[in-house]
Amino acid sequence: MAILAQIQEILLSLVNPWQFMFLAASWFPGTVVRLVRDGNFGVLLSPSRLKEAWFSNFWDWFAPRLRLNAGVRVIPLLEGRTTGGRVVEEPAGPGIGGTIIEIGAGSGNWVDVFSDKPLGQQAAVGSSGAEMRETTTDTTTHRGGTEKTQKKKSSARKPITRVYGVEPNRDQHAALRRNIKAAGLEGVYEIVPVGIEHLDDPTRWDGRVEKGSVDCIVSVLCLCSIPEPRENLRELYGYLKKGGRWYVYEHVRRDEGWGMRAYQAFVNLFWPHFLGGCQLCRPTEQWLREAGPWEKIDVGHPQDEEWHHTLPHILGVFTK
Ligand SMILES: C[S@@+](CC[C@H](N)C(=O)[O-])C[C@H]1O[C@@H](n2cnc3c(N)ncnc32)[C@H](O)[C@@H]1O
């Protein structure tokens, strides 16, 4: 029986990316209908803009659902509570703070995490405010049901002064703006309406981010979508201050097991066409390691991801 259950789990896991592509595809007709209704024929006739509008529609709907699963990793990551790819109770290093670049902000799924509001409710320990205690709600599932418990957790967050949310897909900006407003971050969180490859190009957007001026870079499930990743990761490295940190939660190429590597490569023949150009087979950890000299790297694969997952992740922090 246990073997049958395991086979079923493996099969479901292998089918999962196809289900996800099907889900994304189901948003295509609605996108076309909306564009026709709005008389937006320019977008309809441009394959790249149509793909952006489609992805944006799908992601608006999907992002909060993603957060239900990924939030248990991303939020501790940004609070400094991960090590070796695992989430831990107490901070293993500093959390986000200061000036931040969020790459691929999308519809603003994580914007509220940049709000300092929860920090206001915390008692700062130490003059730098580096250690802050936070009350979070944990949901524990018992045989008899689900129970919410108030639990003290440490967070190593620091106050945030500025966030540059880099998002080239303008179709996502309305949702992103809504989330900025809801988080009370107007005036702190600025949308940078270009790809990271144009961050340094004054002809593309009005603002400017100085090289060597950024305390933290946050990348959540977006390095799979950027163009010329090796070159652009090196560029982004240049924006970090000495001691600055890059918080990363990304899906990456599978490196072990030829069968799953081949399967991942096969799925990737179709995947980018359904998911806004997202690539499954990028060795992002290696490219980040090569982006420049790091003082410390604390990154790993979450332990609960088994060998049959087509989208294995890396979770952790690179410190310059
Ligand atoms: C899978 S979505 C993730 C969005 C968000 N981080 C989240 O977790 O909900 C990837 C995002 O990367 C953005 N992206 C694509 N190319 C980019 C580029 N060149 N620079 C910055 N972001 C880019 C896409 O527009 C998209 O919003």
The ligand as an SDF file (V2000), in Angstrom:
LIG
                    3D

 27 29  0  0  0  0  0  0  0  0999 V2000
    6.8910   34.4600  -12.1190 C   0  0  0  0  0  0  0  0  0  0  0  0
    6.7100   36.1750  -11.9920 S   0  0  0  0  0  0  0  0  0  0  0  0
    7.0410   36.4260  -10.2740 C   0  0  0  0  0  0  0  0  0  0  0  0
    6.5040   37.7300   -9.7570 C   0  0  0  0  0  0  0  0  0  0  0  0
    6.6780   37.9620   -8.2410 C   0  0  0  0  0  0  0  0  0  0  0  0
    8.0850   37.9790   -7.8800 N   0  0  0  0  0  0  0  0  0  0  0  0
    5.9240   36.9310   -7.4580 C   0  0  0  0  0  0  0  0  0  0  0  0
    6.5500   36.1280   -6.7450 O   0  0  0  0  0  0  0  0  0  0  0  0
    4.6790   36.9370   -7.5060 O   0  0  0  0  0  0  0  0  0  0  0  0
    8.2200   36.7640  -12.7670 C   0  0  0  0  0  0  0  0  0  0  0  0
    8.2550   38.2580  -12.9380 C   0  0  0  0  0  0  0  0  0  0  0  0
    9.5230   38.6570  -13.5050 O   0  0  0  0  0  0  0  0  0  0  0  0
    9.2520   39.7350  -14.3960 C   0  0  0  0  0  0  0  0  0  0  0  0
   10.3370   39.9320  -15.3590 N   0  0  0  0  0  0  0  0  0  0  0  0
   10.4360   39.4310  -16.6120 C   0  0  0  0  0  0  0  0  0  0  0  0
   11.5280   39.9090  -17.2240 N   0  0  0  0  0  0  0  0  0  0  0  0
   12.1340   40.7480  -16.3390 C   0  0  0  0  0  0  0  0  0  0  0  0
   13.2900   41.5690  -16.3960 C   0  0  0  0  0  0  0  0  0  0  0  0
   14.0240   41.6280  -17.4860 N   0  0  0  0  0  0  0  0  0  0  0  0
   13.6090   42.3160  -15.3220 N   0  0  0  0  0  0  0  0  0  0  0  0
   12.8390   42.2710  -14.1970 C   0  0  0  0  0  0  0  0  0  0  0  0
   11.7350   41.5010  -14.0970 N   0  0  0  0  0  0  0  0  0  0  0  0
   11.3720   40.7630  -15.1400 C   0  0  0  0  0  0  0  0  0  0  0  0
    7.9570   39.3150  -15.0700 C   0  0  0  0  0  0  0  0  0  0  0  0
    7.3120   40.3950  -15.7000 O   0  0  0  0  0  0  0  0  0  0  0  0
    7.1910   38.7550  -13.9070 C   0  0  0  0  0  0  0  0  0  0  0  0
    6.4160   39.7350  -13.2650 O   0  0  0  0  0  0  0  0  0  0  0  0
  1  2  1  0
  2  3  1  0
  2 10  1  0
  3  4  1  0
  4  5  1  0
  5  6  1  0
  5  7  1  0
  7  8  2  0
  7  9  1  0
 10 11  1  0
 11 12  1  0
 11 26  1  0
 12 13  1  0
 13 14  1  0
 13 24  1  0
 14 15  1  0
 14 23  1  0
 15 16  2  0
 16 17  1  0
 17 18  1  0
 17 23  2  0
 18 19  1  0
 18 20  2  0
 20 21  1  0
 21 22  2  0
 22 23  1  0
 24 25  1  0
 24 26  1  0
 26 27  1  0
M  CHG  2   2   1   9  -1
M  END
$$$$
